[in-house]
Amino acid sequence: MVKQAPWERIAAMPAFHALLVAKQRFIIPATLFFLVYYFALPLLVGYAPRMMETKVFGVINVAYVFALSQFLMAWILAAFYIRAAKRFDVMAAGVVAELDRQPQGE
């Protein structure tokens, strides 16, 4: 039989709340940044076409550079998340260790 996790005990732990807050502090701003950056391209192409068709070099214009920069931005954001996830893993291990130290009846 698989042992059930004591979810009520976990949810009541201050270390678990700290983990949730730390994740929210990263995930919410990162998601908002991603959405703004992602939707900026179609909005700028629609509302500022002259700026977006400005040539940067050769036939490459600002719109192409912006579109290609979104790939770079996604990789950078992923790298930041990997770094943050390492901290989250340490915090989660602390939650598990604290849970293991608590008596079962608590």
N, CA and C of each residue as an Amber inpcrd file, in Angstrom:
protein
   318
   0.8380000  -1.1790000   0.0000000   0.0000000   0.0000000   0.0000000
   0.8850000   1.2440000   0.0000000   0.4900000   2.2620000  -0.7770000
   1.2360000   3.5030000  -0.8950000   0.8880000   4.3990000   0.2830000
   1.9310000   4.9710000   0.8800000   1.7340000   5.8600000   2.0250000
   1.2010000   7.2070000   1.5410000   0.1290000   7.6720000   2.1510000
  -0.4770000   8.9550000   1.8040000   0.3080000  10.1010000   2.4490000
   0.4670000  11.1810000   1.7050000   1.1350000  12.3550000   2.2580000
   0.1710000  13.0890000   3.1890000   0.6680000  13.5790000   4.3090000
  -0.1830000  14.3270000   5.2500000  -0.3530000  15.7800000   4.7830000
  -1.2150000  15.9980000   3.8090000  -1.3390000  17.3030000   3.1670000
  -1.7030000  18.4120000   4.1320000  -2.5340000  18.1330000   5.1180000
  -2.9170000  19.1910000   6.0530000  -1.7060000  19.6660000   6.8520000
  -0.8680000  18.7160000   7.2800000   0.3510000  19.0820000   8.0260000
   1.3070000  19.8720000   7.1500000   1.4510000  19.4450000   5.9100000
   2.3560000  20.1360000   4.9880000   1.8700000  21.5660000   4.7520000
   0.5790000  21.7180000   4.4970000   0.0160000  23.0420000   4.2130000
   0.1460000  23.9890000   5.3980000   0.2170000  23.4620000   6.5980000
   0.3140000  24.3000000   7.7910000   1.7540000  24.6820000   8.1370000
   2.7240000  24.1130000   7.4520000   4.1300000  24.3580000   7.7810000
   4.5940000  25.7250000   7.2680000   5.2540000  26.5230000   8.1140000
   5.7940000  27.8190000   7.6580000   6.7980000  27.6630000   6.5110000
   7.5820000  26.5950000   6.5290000   8.5650000  26.3790000   5.4620000
   7.8740000  26.1510000   4.1210000   6.7200000  25.4980000   4.1410000
   5.9540000  25.2760000   2.9110000   5.3970000  26.5970000   2.3900000
   4.9060000  27.4270000   3.2970000   4.4050000  28.7470000   2.8990000
   5.5310000  29.5960000   2.3150000   6.7100000  29.5090000   2.9070000
   7.8620000  30.2530000   2.3820000   8.2120000  29.7740000   0.9790000
   8.1110000  28.4730000   0.7420000   8.3680000  27.9210000  -0.5880000
   7.3550000  28.4600000  -1.5980000   6.0870000  28.4770000  -1.2280000
   5.0580000  28.9850000  -2.1310000   5.2750000  30.4640000  -2.4500000
   5.6280000  31.2470000  -1.4470000   5.8710000  32.6770000  -1.6500000
   7.0810000  32.8850000  -2.5670000   8.1390000  32.1210000  -2.3480000
   9.3390000  32.2390000  -3.1850000   9.0120000  31.9020000  -4.6400000
   8.2250000  30.8630000  -4.8550000   7.8510000  30.4970000  -6.2180000
   6.9840000  31.5770000  -6.8640000   6.0600000  32.1350000  -6.1020000
   5.2050000  33.1890000  -6.6430000   6.0090000  34.4330000  -7.0000000
   7.0030000  34.7490000  -6.1720000   7.8270000  35.9320000  -6.4430000
   8.6130000  35.7950000  -7.7390000   8.8870000  34.5680000  -8.1640000
   9.5670000  34.3730000  -9.4450000   8.5710000  34.1940000 -10.5820000
   7.6070000  33.3160000 -10.3960000   6.7350000  32.9010000 -11.4920000
   5.8230000  34.0190000 -11.9840000   5.2450000  34.7910000 -11.0930000
   4.3090000  35.8400000 -11.5210000   5.0220000  36.9240000 -12.3370000
   6.1210000  37.5180000 -11.8470000   6.8020000  38.5200000 -12.6750000
   7.3640000  37.9370000 -13.9790000   7.9010000  36.7160000 -13.9290000
   8.4560000  36.1050000 -15.1380000   7.3570000  35.8790000 -16.1780000
   6.2050000  35.4230000 -15.7450000   5.0940000  35.1990000 -16.6600000
   4.5980000  36.5090000 -17.2510000   4.4550000  37.5290000 -16.4130000
   4.0170000  38.8320000 -16.9150000   5.0160000  39.4070000 -17.9100000
   6.3070000  39.3090000 -17.5990000   7.3390000  39.7810000 -18.5270000
   7.2350000  39.0360000 -19.8520000   7.1130000  37.7150000 -19.7900000
   7.0320000  36.9110000 -21.0070000   5.8320000  37.3280000 -21.8570000
   4.6760000  37.4770000 -21.2350000   3.4710000  37.8280000 -21.9790000
   3.5840000  39.2100000 -22.6230000   4.0970000  40.1830000 -21.8740000
   4.2670000  41.5320000 -22.4260000   5.2490000  41.5030000 -23.5890000
   6.3720000  40.8320000 -23.4080000   7.3910000  40.7650000 -24.4560000
   6.8590000  40.0390000 -25.6850000   6.1420000  38.9390000 -25.4610000
   5.6200000  38.1240000 -26.5590000   4.5820000  38.9030000 -27.3680000
   3.6540000  39.5610000 -26.6970000   2.5920000  40.2670000 -27.4080000
   3.0220000  41.6520000 -27.9030000   4.1860000  42.1160000 -27.4980000
   4.6740000  43.3970000 -27.9900000   4.9340000  43.3500000 -29.4950000
   5.4070000  42.2370000 -30.0050000   5.7120000  42.1440000 -31.4400000
   4.4700000  42.3520000 -32.3050000   3.4130000  41.5800000 -32.1380000
   2.2480000  41.8240000 -33.0030000   1.6160000  43.2060000 -32.7770000
   1.6580000  43.6830000 -31.5350000   1.1040000  45.0140000 -31.2750000
   1.9240000  46.1010000 -31.9680000   3.2400000  45.9970000 -31.8820000
   4.0920000  46.9890000 -32.5310000   3.9910000  46.9110000 -34.0530000
   3.8950000  45.7080000 -34.5870000   3.7410000  45.5700000 -36.0320000
   2.4280000  46.2120000 -36.4790000   1.3930000  46.0740000 -35.6620000
   0.1030000  46.6520000 -36.0080000   0.0200000  48.1530000 -35.7830000
   0.5880000  48.6260000 -34.6640000   0.4150000  50.0320000 -34.3040000
   1.6220000  50.9200000 -34.6140000   2.7790000  50.3350000 -34.8790000
   3.9680000  51.1270000 -35.2190000   4.7030000  50.4780000 -36.3900000
   4.0080000  50.3070000 -37.5090000   4.6300000  49.5910000 -38.6310000
   5.8620000  50.2930000 -39.1920000   5.8560000  51.6160000 -39.1950000
   7.0270000  52.3430000 -39.7250000   8.2750000  52.0390000 -38.9000000
   8.1210000  52.0320000 -37.5770000   9.2630000  51.7220000 -36.7240000
   9.7360000  50.2820000 -36.9610000   8.8040000  49.3560000 -37.0650000
   9.1510000  47.9370000 -37.1890000   9.7670000  47.6030000 -38.5470000
   9.4830000  48.3990000 -39.5750000  10.0660000  48.1170000 -40.8890000
  11.3850000  48.8580000 -41.1090000  11.8700000  49.5380000 -40.0780000
  13.1690000  50.2050000 -40.1630000  14.2590000  49.1660000 -40.3660000
  15.0810000  49.3690000 -41.3750000  16.1630000  48.4220000 -41.6960000
  17.2680000  48.5190000 -40.6430000  17.7180000  47.3540000 -40.1950000
  18.8130000  47.2950000 -39.2240000  20.1190000  47.0360000 -39.9690000
  20.1100000  45.9780000 -40.7970000  21.2270000  45.7200000 -41.7180000
  20.7000000  44.8610000 -42.8640000  21.0580000  45.2410000 -44.0590000
  20.5620000  44.5400000 -45.2500000  19.0440000  44.6020000 -45.3060000
  18.4410000  43.4410000 -45.5430000  16.9800000  43.3790000 -45.6040000
  16.3620000  43.0820000 -44.2410000  17.1940000  42.9440000 -43.2320000
  16.7260000  42.6410000 -41.8720000  16.2070000  43.9330000 -41.2270000
  14.9450000  43.8870000 -40.7840000  14.3550000  45.0680000 -40.1530000
  14.1450000  44.8230000 -38.6520000  13.6470000  45.8310000 -37.9770000
  13.4470000  45.7620000 -36.5300000  12.4910000  44.6270000 -36.1600000
  11.4700000  44.3990000 -36.9590000  10.5110000  43.3240000 -36.6620000
  11.1920000  41.9610000 -36.6560000  12.0760000  41.7020000 -37.6280000
  12.7980000  40.4290000 -37.6510000  13.7100000  40.2860000 -36.4380000
  14.4130000  41.3500000 -36.1010000  15.3100000  41.3090000 -34.9360000
  14.5080000  41.0560000 -33.6610000  13.3740000  41.7420000 -33.5350000
  12.5230000  41.5510000 -32.3530000  12.0100000  40.1190000 -32.2940000
  11.5600000  39.5830000 -33.4350000  11.0460000  38.2080000 -33.4680000
  12.1370000  37.2130000 -33.0790000  13.3260000  37.3890000 -33.6070000
  14.4210000  36.4830000 -33.2590000  14.8470000  36.6580000 -31.8030000
  14.7190000  37.8660000 -31.2750000  15.0940000  38.0930000 -29.8780000
  14.1690000  37.3340000 -28.9190000  12.9790000  36.9990000 -29.3810000
  12.0690000  36.2520000 -28.5200000  12.5960000  34.8480000 -28.2300000
  13.3090000  34.2510000 -29.1870000  13.9390000  32.9570000 -28.9250000
  15.0030000  33.0960000 -27.8450000  15.8360000  34.1280000 -27.9830000
  16.8710000  34.3840000 -26.9830000  16.2480000  34.6550000 -25.6190000
  15.1950000  35.4630000 -25.5930000  14.5190000  35.7800000 -24.3380000
  13.9710000  34.5130000 -23.6780000  13.4100000  33.6090000 -24.4630000
  12.8660000  32.3680000 -23.8950000  13.9790000  31.5220000 -23.2740000
  15.1180000  31.4520000 -23.9270000  16.2400000  30.6820000 -23.3770000
  16.7790000  31.3270000 -22.1020000  16.8760000  32.6390000 -22.0950000
  17.3570000  33.3440000 -20.8990000  16.3780000  33.1620000 -19.7450000
  15.1010000  33.2780000 -20.0310000  14.0860000  33.0710000 -18.9940000
  14.1430000  31.6390000 -18.4520000  14.3670000  30.6800000 -19.3440000
  14.5060000  29.2800000 -18.9120000  15.7310000  29.1000000 -18.0190000
  16.8300000  29.7670000 -18.3580000  18.0370000  29.6800000 -17.5330000
  17.7900000  30.2820000 -16.1490000  17.0790000  31.4120000 -16.1060000
  16.7420000  32.0070000 -14.8100000  15.8500000  31.0700000 -14.0010000
  14.9220000  30.3980000 -14.6720000  14.0470000  29.4790000 -13.9500000
  14.8380000  28.2820000 -13.4150000  15.7640000  27.7760000 -14.1830000
  16.5820000  26.6450000 -13.7160000  17.3430000  27.0450000 -12.4620000
  17.9040000  28.2570000 -12.4700000  18.6280000  28.7420000 -11.2820000
  17.6790000  28.8830000 -10.0960000  16.5020000  29.4310000 -10.3200000
  15.5270000  29.5970000  -9.2360000  15.0090000  28.2450000  -8.7620000
  14.8260000  27.3090000  -9.6860000  14.3040000  25.9870000  -9.3210000
  15.2650000  25.2380000  -8.3950000  16.5470000  25.5030000  -8.5250000
  17.5150000  24.8890000  -7.6020000  17.2510000  25.3610000  -6.1730000
  16.9350000  26.6480000  -6.0200000  16.5870000  27.1610000  -4.6840000
  15.2750000  26.5430000  -4.2040000  14.3020000  26.4100000  -5.1140000
  13.0280000  25.8040000  -4.7380000  13.2210000  24.3600000  -4.2910000
  14.1200000  23.6380000  -4.9650000  14.3910000  22.2470000  -4.5960000
  14.9940000  22.1470000  -3.1970000  15.8930000  23.0810000  -2.8780000
  16.4930000  23.0950000  -1.5420000  15.4150000  23.3770000  -0.4990000
  14.5410000  24.3450000  -0.7990000  13.4620000  24.6700000   0.1370000
  12.4980000  23.4890000   0.2930000  12.1870000  22.8010000  -0.8010000
  11.2900000  21.6430000  -0.7430000  11.9210000  20.5150000   0.0670000
  13.2230000  20.3250000  -0.0840000  13.9060000  19.3070000   0.7120000
  13.8340000  19.6620000   2.1950000  13.9110000  20.9550000   2.5120000
  13.7670000  21.3860000   3.8990000  12.3700000  21.0990000   4.4340000
  11.3520000  21.2760000   3.5990000   9.9810000  20.9660000   4.0060000
   9.8560000  19.4750000   4.3030000  10.4080000  18.6460000   3.4270000
  10.3340000  17.1950000   3.6220000  11.0970000  16.7900000   4.8760000
  12.2770000  17.3740000   5.0800000  13.0630000  17.0470000   6.2700000
  12.3190000  17.4560000   7.5350000  11.7030000  18.6350000   7.5150000
  10.9340000  19.0880000   8.6780000   9.7360000  18.1770000   8.9210000
   9.0990000  17.7360000   7.8640000   7.9590000  16.8270000   7.9790000
   8.3880000  15.4970000   8.5870000   9.5610000  15.0180000   8.1800000
  10.0800000  13.7520000   8.7260000  10.4320000  13.8720000  10.2050000
  10.8260000  15.0780000  10.6510000  11.1880000  15.2780000  12.0560000
   9.9540000  15.3840000  12.9570000   8.8080000  15.7740000  12.3810000
   7.6050000  15.9610000  13.1860000   7.0070000  14.6030000  13.5480000
   6.4850000  14.4910000  14.7660000   5.7860000  13.2570000  15.1310000
   4.5270000  13.0960000  14.2760000   4.1170000  11.8680000  14.0510000
   2.9760000  11.5730000  13.1960000   1.6740000  12.1610000  13.7100000
   1.4950000  12.2380000  14.9970000   0.2470000  12.7190000  15.5770000
   0.0990000  14.2310000  15.5360000   1.1650000  14.9440000  15.1820000
   1.1540000  16.4110000  15.2400000   0.4420000  17.0190000  14.0710000
